[in-house]
Amino acid sequence: MAKIILTYRLKPGVTPEAFEDWVRTTDYPAMRGLSRVASFANHRVTGLLMGEGEPGMDYIEIFDVPDLEGFVAQDMPGGVVQGIMGAFMGQVDDPKFILADEVV
């Protein structure tokens, strides 16, 4: 199962409260409703466990996608994902979209 991991900061002027309300009311229901998304959670970054300085991101999203090929070919260009992406990109800076597989 592929993992899609997103890291990003909020744009200036976007409050965590407003963004997290959008996540709960719009992003979660839409993305969790896709059949190729087994799980999806958004995590607020609260700091570094070790070291000094800033973590470099405000949020981390983790998706479990059992059919990555189908997700990319059918879900990503579809209306649900495109609608969410439009709203998402209006609220975040420097998003990184990372693909990962578990080491077993």
N, C-alpha and C positions, 0 to 999 in steps of 0.2 A: 504494500500500500504506500503510495506516494504521500509525502507531506509537502504542503505549500506553506511557507513561512513568510510573513510580511513583517517588516519593521519600518517605522516611520515616526515623524514628529508631526504635531499639529501645526497648521498655518497660524501665523500671528492673527490674533483676533478671534480664533476659534477656541472656545472654552472647553475644558475637559467635561464639564457638566452637560453642555449642549451636545458634544460629540458622543458621549456615552449614552445619552438619551436616544440619539439617532441609532447607535449600535443596537440597543435593546429593542427599539420599536420598529426599526426598518431593516437594518443589516442582518441581524440574527434570523428573523422570520424568513426573509428572502433567501439567504444563502443556505440556511439549514433545510429549507424546503426543496432544494435540488437533490434529485435522487443519487447523483454521483458524489455528493458530499456526505461522508459517513459521520464526521463531526467537525465542529468549527467553534473556536473560542477566541475571544479577544482578551488580552492581558495588559493591564496598565503597568508600566515599568515604574518601580518605586525607588530604585537605587542600585548601587553596586554591592555585591557581597564582599568583594575583596578589591583593594586598590583605591585610588583616589580619583576624583573628578566626576564627570557626568557620564551616564551610560551611553549617550549618543542617540537615543531614541526615546519616544514617549510611550509607544505601544508596540506589542508583538501579537500578531494573529497566527494561529496554527490551524490548518485544515488537514483532515485525513481524507484522501481521495483515492478510492480503490480503482477507479477507471480514469487515470489521468488523460489518456488519449481521447476518450469520449468527452471528458470535461473540457479539454482544450478545443476539440473540433466542434462540439455542439453547444455546450453550456456557455463558454466564454463569449462567443459572438451573439448569443441569444439575448432577448430583451431583459431578462431578470438581471443577469450579470452586468450587461452594459448600463442599465439604469443605476444599479448600485455603484458601479465604477465611476460614473459621472458625478454622483453625489460625493463619493469617497474622495476623488481627486480634487474636488473643490474645498476639502477640509484638511488635507494633509500635505506635508512637504517631504521631499526626498524618500519616497517609498522604494523599498527594495523587495522584489518578489523572488523568493529563493525556493528551489526544489531540493528536497532531501529524502534520503532513504535511510532507514534504521540499520545500523551495523549489528548483525546477528552472528 
